[in-house]
Amino acid sequence: MPRAQESADEERVSSNRGDLQFALASGKDFVEGQKAKPGHLSNAPPHSGNASHKQVTDGNSEKTFTTWSFGELPELMEINQGDQTLVGFTALVDTGDAVRIEVFDEPDMAASKHRAGLRRLFALQIKDAIKYLEKNLPDLQKMSVTYMLVGKANDGSGGGTADELKQQILDLALERAFLLDPLPTDAALFQQRLEEGRGRLTLIANEIARMASNVLIEFAQASRKIKDTKAHPEAVADCAQQLQRLVGKRFVLETPYTQLQHFTRYLKAIVLRLDKLREDPARDASKMAQLKPWEQKYWRLVAERKGATDERMLAYRWLLEELRVSFFAQELRTPQPVSVKRLEKAWLQMQY
């Protein structure tokens, strides 16, 4: 690293916000600082998978904001607590009707909280637009009837509500309109992003609502087909599990947007598979036997990591869905060639 850059990275810029001190530091400084200062948030390095999700605040960090009135927001922050100096990853945290600044020792947790906090801060600037969308999302009531079946238990409890679906659509619209990378880090960039996204928010929200509606239509058809298929219980159970994993109660917001666009094809593939099952159950069983070991490896890894995923894991997860299309509903086609051999290669790449 050039000496000038190294010097800049080591600078600490103090801001007059109670005991909060904003730190302009590289990740290297943070790790070395942790070794030197036992009062830091965690003894684990910032990208350690087993770092705790402890957040650290002091009395003054409970202050909330409804506009970007807190200056530049760096990635790392120092907090003085008594004779200890704590350093962690900065996030704007959603408090419902405002946001506040908090510090986390786990970067992924900080990033997740920060996106939700930024969504809230943008929403607070455009309350009238949000109110309009809440009343005018296309087909909301119609798709909410189907959404009530998502996540529903056998005893009839636990289904999704219209308000939950509406909030996910609005949150994703805010993400697409205002939260594309790089995220704003000061008031000027925040205002610029607000002006850029304001005009396209309604169009984006309507597009997401239509996409969610199409997914729920296919979800209803797949659910009905699974329920009506009485023979071949192993294949039917596999389809039911696939459907449950694809369309959870938070599928709109928690599915990567690029993959959400493929959901109708994945769900159509379930219906086509069950249509073909009666004609050639042996072929279905053979394909399932090829797929299952690789799928089980993935979900075992997800369980071991307590649900945490990374880009390579997600790429592998969607490759599994594409292989299902290729095996059971080839006429729907896949965006790229897919095979067990490609799946094996992707799995090996995840190990390094």
C-alpha positions as CSV (number, residue, x, y, z in Angstrom):
1,M,0.0,0.0,0.0
2,P,1.4,3.5,-0.9
3,R,2.5,5.4,2.2
4,A,0.1,8.3,1.6
5,Q,-2.9,5.9,1.4
6,E,-1.6,4.0,4.5
7,S,-1.5,7.3,6.4
8,A,-5.0,8.2,5.3
9,D,-6.3,4.8,6.4
10,E,-4.9,5.3,9.8
11,E,-6.4,8.7,10.4
12,R,-9.2,8.9,13.0
13,V,-11.7,11.6,12.4
14,S,-13.6,12.5,15.6
15,S,-17.1,14.0,15.3
16,N,-18.9,16.0,18.0
17,R,-21.8,13.5,18.6
18,G,-21.5,12.7,22.3
19,D,-19.1,9.8,22.8
20,L,-19.4,8.5,19.2
21,Q,-16.2,8.8,17.3
22,F,-16.3,8.1,13.6
23,A,-13.3,6.0,12.4
24,L,-11.9,6.1,8.9
25,A,-10.0,2.8,9.0
26,S,-9.2,-0.1,6.8
27,G,-10.2,-3.7,7.7
28,K,-6.6,-4.4,8.4
29,D,-6.5,-1.6,11.1
30,F,-9.6,-3.2,12.6
31,V,-8.1,-6.7,12.9
32,E,-4.8,-5.3,14.3
33,G,-6.7,-3.0,16.7
34,Q,-8.7,-6.0,18.0
35,K,-5.5,-7.8,18.9
36,A,-4.2,-4.7,20.7
37,K,-7.3,-3.7,22.5
38,P,-9.2,-6.3,24.5
39,G,-12.2,-4.0,24.8
40,H,-13.1,-4.3,21.1
41,L,-16.4,-5.9,20.1
42,S,-15.1,-9.3,19.4
43,N,-11.9,-11.3,19.4
44,A,-12.8,-12.8,16.0
45,P,-11.6,-11.1,12.8
46,P,-14.4,-9.1,11.1
47,H,-15.2,-11.7,8.4
48,S,-15.1,-14.7,10.8
49,G,-18.1,-16.9,10.3
50,N,-18.6,-17.5,14.0
51,A,-18.3,-13.9,15.1
52,S,-21.1,-12.9,17.6
53,H,-23.9,-10.5,16.6
54,K,-23.4,-8.3,19.6
55,Q,-24.2,-4.7,19.0
56,V,-22.6,-1.9,21.1
57,T,-24.3,1.3,21.9
58,D,-23.8,4.0,24.5
59,G,-26.3,6.5,25.8
60,N,-25.8,9.0,23.1
61,S,-26.1,6.4,20.3
62,E,-29.8,6.0,21.1
63,K,-30.5,9.3,19.3
64,T,-32.8,8.8,16.3
65,F,-32.9,10.5,12.9
66,T,-35.7,11.1,10.4
67,T,-33.4,12.8,7.8
68,W,-29.7,12.4,7.0
69,S,-28.5,15.0,9.5
70,F,-25.5,13.1,11.0
71,G,-22.8,13.9,8.5
72,E,-20.7,11.3,6.7
73,L,-21.3,7.6,7.7
74,P,-18.1,5.6,7.5
75,E,-17.9,1.8,7.4
76,L,-16.2,1.6,10.8
77,M,-16.9,3.5,14.0
78,E,-15.2,3.9,17.4
79,I,-17.2,4.2,20.6
80,N,-15.5,5.3,23.8
81,Q,-17.0,3.5,26.9
82,G,-15.1,4.4,30.0
83,D,-11.5,3.5,29.5
84,Q,-12.3,1.2,26.6
85,T,-12.4,2.0,22.9
86,L,-14.7,-0.3,20.9
87,V,-14.5,-0.5,17.1
88,G,-17.2,-2.1,14.9
89,F,-19.1,-2.0,11.6
90,T,-21.6,0.9,11.3
91,A,-25.2,0.5,10.4
92,L,-28.4,2.7,10.3
93,V,-31.0,0.6,12.2
94,D,-34.7,0.9,11.5
95,T,-36.7,1.8,14.6
96,G,-40.0,2.1,12.8
97,D,-40.5,5.8,12.6
98,A,-36.9,6.8,12.5
99,V,-33.3,5.3,12.3
100,R,-30.4,5.3,14.7
101,I,-26.7,4.6,14.4
102,E,-25.5,1.3,15.9
103,V,-22.3,-0.6,15.7
104,F,-21.9,-4.4,15.1
105,D,-18.9,-6.6,15.2
106,E,-20.1,-8.8,12.3
107,P,-20.0,-7.2,8.9
108,D,-22.9,-9.3,7.3
109,M,-25.2,-8.4,10.2
110,A,-24.2,-4.7,9.9
111,A,-24.9,-4.8,6.2
112,S,-28.3,-6.4,6.6
113,K,-29.4,-3.9,9.3
114,H,-28.0,-1.0,7.3
115,R,-30.0,-1.8,4.2
116,A,-33.2,-2.0,6.2
117,G,-32.3,1.3,7.9
118,L,-31.6,3.0,4.6
119,R,-34.9,1.7,3.3
120,R,-36.7,3.3,6.2
121,L,-34.8,6.6,5.9
122,F,-35.7,6.9,2.2
123,A,-39.3,5.9,2.9
124,L,-39.6,8.7,5.5
125,Q,-38.7,11.3,2.8
126,I,-41.5,10.1,0.5
127,K,-44.4,9.4,2.8
128,D,-47.1,10.6,0.3
129,A,-45.7,8.3,-2.5
130,I,-45.7,5.4,-0.1
131,K,-49.3,6.1,1.0
132,Y,-50.4,6.2,-2.7
133,L,-48.7,2.9,-3.4
134,E,-50.2,1.2,-0.4
135,K,-53.7,2.0,-1.8
136,N,-52.9,1.4,-5.5
137,L,-50.7,-1.7,-5.9
138,P,-52.3,-3.8,-8.7
139,D,-54.2,-6.9,-7.9
140,L,-53.1,-6.8,-4.2
141,Q,-56.4,-8.2,-2.8
142,K,-56.6,-10.9,-5.4
143,M,-53.0,-12.2,-4.9
144,S,-53.4,-11.9,-1.1
145,V,-56.0,-14.6,-1.2
146,T,-53.4,-17.0,-2.6
147,Y,-50.7,-15.6,-0.3
148,M,-52.8,-16.7,2.7
149,L,-51.8,-20.3,1.7
150,V,-48.0,-19.5,1.8
151,G,-46.4,-20.9,4.9
152,K,-49.7,-22.3,6.1
153,A,-49.5,-25.3,8.5
154,N,-51.6,-28.4,8.4
155,D,-53.9,-27.0,11.1
156,G,-54.6,-23.9,9.0
157,S,-52.4,-21.5,11.0
158,G,-49.5,-19.4,9.9
159,G,-50.5,-18.3,6.4
160,G,-49.4,-14.9,5.0
161,T,-51.4,-11.7,5.3
162,A,-52.2,-9.0,2.8
163,D,-50.2,-6.5,4.9
164,E,-47.1,-8.7,4.9
165,L,-47.2,-9.1,1.2
166,K,-47.8,-5.4,0.6
167,Q,-44.9,-4.5,2.8
168,Q,-42.5,-6.8,1.0
169,I,-43.5,-5.4,-2.3
170,L,-42.9,-1.8,-1.1
171,D,-39.6,-2.7,0.6
172,L,-38.3,-4.4,-2.6
173,A,-39.5,-1.4,-4.6
174,L,-37.5,0.9,-2.3
175,E,-34.5,-1.4,-2.7
176,R,-34.7,-1.3,-6.5
177,A,-35.3,2.5,-6.6
178,F,-32.8,3.7,-4.0
179,L,-30.5,1.0,-2.7
180,L,-28.5,-0.1,-5.7
181,D,-24.7,-0.2,-5.0
182,P,-22.8,1.8,-4.1
183,L,-24.9,2.9,-1.2
184,P,-24.9,6.6,-0.2
185,T,-22.5,7.6,2.6
186,D,-23.3,11.2,3.1
187,A,-26.2,13.7,2.9
188,A,-25.4,14.9,-0.6
189,L,-25.3,11.4,-2.0
190,F,-28.4,10.4,-0.2
191,Q,-30.3,13.4,-1.6
192,Q,-29.0,12.7,-5.1
193,R,-30.2,9.1,-4.9
194,L,-33.5,10.2,-3.5
195,E,-34.1,12.5,-6.6
196,E,-32.9,9.8,-9.0
197,G,-35.2,7.1,-7.6
198,R,-38.3,9.1,-6.7
199,G,-39.6,9.3,-10.3
200,R,-39.3,5.6,-11.0
201,L,-40.6,4.2,-7.7
202,T,-44.2,3.7,-8.8
203,L,-43.2,1.9,-12.0
204,I,-40.9,-0.4,-10.1
205,A,-43.5,-1.2,-7.5
206,N,-46.1,-2.0,-10.1
207,E,-43.6,-4.3,-11.9
208,I,-42.8,-6.2,-8.6
209,A,-46.5,-6.5,-7.8
210,R,-47.2,-8.1,-11.2
211,M,-44.2,-10.4,-10.7
212,A,-45.4,-11.5,-7.3
213,S,-48.9,-12.0,-8.7
214,N,-47.6,-14.3,-11.4
215,V,-45.5,-16.3,-8.9
216,L,-48.6,-16.7,-6.7
217,I,-50.7,-17.9,-9.6
218,E,-48.2,-20.6,-10.4
219,F,-47.8,-21.4,-6.7
220,A,-51.5,-22.1,-6.5
221,Q,-51.4,-24.4,-9.5
222,A,-48.4,-26.3,-8.2
223,S,-50.0,-26.6,-4.8
224,R,-53.2,-28.0,-6.3
225,K,-51.3,-30.4,-8.5
226,I,-49.3,-31.7,-5.5
227,K,-52.5,-32.2,-3.5
228,D,-54.3,-34.0,-6.4
229,T,-51.5,-36.4,-7.2
230,K,-52.2,-39.5,-5.1
231,A,-49.7,-42.0,-6.5
232,H,-45.9,-42.0,-6.3
233,P,-45.6,-40.4,-2.8
234,E,-41.8,-40.0,-2.8
235,A,-41.9,-37.8,-5.9
236,V,-44.9,-35.8,-4.6
237,A,-43.1,-35.2,-1.3
238,D,-40.1,-34.0,-3.1
239,C,-42.2,-31.5,-5.1
240,A,-43.9,-30.3,-1.9
241,Q,-40.5,-29.7,-0.3
242,Q,-39.2,-27.9,-3.3
243,L,-42.3,-25.7,-3.4
244,Q,-42.0,-24.9,0.3
245,R,-38.3,-23.9,-0.1
246,L,-39.0,-21.7,-3.1
247,V,-42.1,-19.8,-1.8
248,G,-41.8,-18.9,1.8
249,K,-43.7,-16.1,3.5
250,R,-40.8,-13.6,2.7
251,F,-40.1,-14.9,-0.9
252,V,-40.6,-11.4,-2.5
253,L,-38.0,-9.6,-0.4
254,E,-35.6,-12.4,0.5
255,T,-35.1,-13.9,-3.0
256,P,-32.4,-12.3,-5.1
257,Y,-34.3,-10.2,-7.7
258,T,-32.7,-11.8,-10.7
259,Q,-33.8,-15.2,-9.4
260,L,-37.3,-14.1,-8.5
261,Q,-37.8,-13.4,-12.2
262,H,-37.3,-17.2,-12.9
263,F,-39.8,-18.4,-10.2
264,T,-42.7,-18.8,-12.6
265,R,-40.6,-21.2,-14.7
266,Y,-39.5,-23.2,-11.6
267,L,-43.1,-23.5,-10.5
268,K,-44.4,-24.5,-13.9
269,A,-41.7,-27.2,-13.9
270,I,-43.2,-28.8,-10.8
271,V,-46.6,-29.0,-12.6
272,L,-45.1,-30.5,-15.7
273,R,-43.1,-33.0,-13.7
274,L,-46.2,-34.3,-12.0
275,D,-48.1,-34.4,-15.3
276,K,-45.3,-36.7,-16.7
277,L,-45.0,-38.8,-13.6
278,R,-47.8,-41.2,-14.4
279,E,-46.3,-41.9,-17.9
280,D,-42.7,-42.7,-16.7
281,P,-42.3,-43.0,-13.0
282,A,-39.0,-44.9,-13.4
283,R,-37.4,-42.0,-15.3
284,D,-38.5,-39.6,-12.6
285,A,-37.1,-41.8,-9.8
286,S,-33.8,-42.1,-11.7
287,K,-33.4,-38.3,-12.2
288,M,-34.3,-37.7,-8.5
289,A,-31.7,-40.2,-7.4
290,Q,-29.1,-38.2,-9.4
291,L,-30.2,-34.9,-8.0
292,K,-30.8,-35.7,-4.3
293,P,-27.3,-36.3,-3.0
294,W,-26.2,-32.9,-4.3
295,E,-29.2,-31.2,-3.0
296,Q,-28.8,-32.8,0.5
297,K,-25.2,-31.7,0.6
298,Y,-26.3,-28.1,0.1
299,W,-29.1,-28.0,2.7
300,R,-26.8,-29.8,5.2
301,L,-24.2,-27.0,4.6
302,V,-26.9,-24.3,5.1
303,A,-27.9,-26.0,8.4
304,E,-24.3,-26.2,9.6
305,R,-23.9,-22.4,8.8
306,K,-27.2,-21.7,10.6
307,G,-28.8,-20.3,7.4
308,A,-25.9,-18.1,6.4
309,T,-25.0,-18.1,2.7
310,D,-22.5,-16.5,0.4
311,E,-22.5,-15.8,-3.3
312,R,-21.0,-19.2,-4.3
313,M,-23.6,-21.0,-2.2
314,L,-26.4,-19.1,-3.7
315,A,-25.1,-19.7,-7.2
316,Y,-25.1,-23.4,-6.4
317,R,-28.6,-23.3,-4.9
318,W,-30.0,-21.8,-8.1
319,L,-28.1,-24.3,-10.2
320,L,-30.0,-27.0,-8.4
321,E,-33.3,-25.4,-9.5
322,E,-32.1,-25.2,-13.1
323,L,-31.1,-28.8,-13.0
324,R,-34.6,-29.7,-11.8
325,V,-36.0,-27.8,-14.8
326,S,-33.6,-29.7,-17.1
327,F,-34.4,-33.1,-15.6
328,F,-38.2,-32.8,-15.3
329,A,-39.4,-30.1,-17.6
330,Q,-36.8,-29.7,-20.3
331,E,-39.3,-28.0,-22.7
332,L,-39.2,-24.9,-20.4
333,R,-35.4,-24.6,-21.1
334,T,-32.7,-23.2,-18.9
335,P,-30.7,-19.9,-19.4
336,Q,-27.4,-21.8,-19.5
337,P,-26.3,-25.4,-19.9
338,V,-26.7,-27.4,-16.7
339,S,-25.7,-30.9,-15.7
340,V,-24.7,-33.0,-12.7
341,K,-21.1,-32.6,-13.8
342,R,-21.5,-28.8,-13.7
343,L,-23.1,-29.1,-10.3
344,E,-20.2,-31.2,-9.0
345,K,-17.7,-28.6,-10.3
346,A,-19.6,-25.8,-8.5
347,W,-19.6,-27.8,-5.3
348,L,-15.9,-28.3,-5.4
349,Q,-15.4,-24.6,-6.0
350,M,-17.3,-23.8,-2.8
351,Q,-14.8,-25.8,-0.8
352,Y,-12.0,-23.3,-1.5
